[in-house]
Amino acid sequence: MVAAAAPAAPSESPLRSASMATDDEVLAANHRFYEAFEAGDLDAMSDVWAHDDTVLCTHPGWSTLHGWAAVSASWFTLFHNDQTLQFIVTNERARVNGDVAWVTCDENILGDGPGGTAAALNLFTRSNGPWRMVAHHASPVAPRL
């Protein structure tokens, strides 16, 4: 649950306070994405995403998928295998520009097989409602020697 933003401190501008609240909303949407992913919950994942032909998703090792039909089919496939995944999201940063926002983060993935880290970029838009994901791109990070 996202906590309500605290009132702005006297030295803090109202614009900065509103910006922080918006960043928090985008980070909450990002958290819902990883919660749905961990839970293998197709309905929750569907709630995170926009449902149109402009969305795209690049899972590590996959070609880019375009459109909600292809993206949702990928989640169905991933959620119907026997592997359990846990995400420890680190280095999470949100940026907002009007009704477009992006989050960069590292997905530290634990599962039944070997774990690893992927660098991710998640893009969100807002149009008369909550922030919706329109793009997810994750690339594996090579282990440091």
Secondary structure, DSSP 8 states (H G I E B T S, - for coil): ---------TTS-HHHHHHHHHHHHHHHHHHHHHHHHHHT-HHHHHHHB--STT-EEE-TTS--EESHHHHHHHHHHHHTSS--EEEEEEEEEEEEETTEEEEEEEEEEEESS--EEEEEEEEEE-SSSS-EEEEEEEEE-----
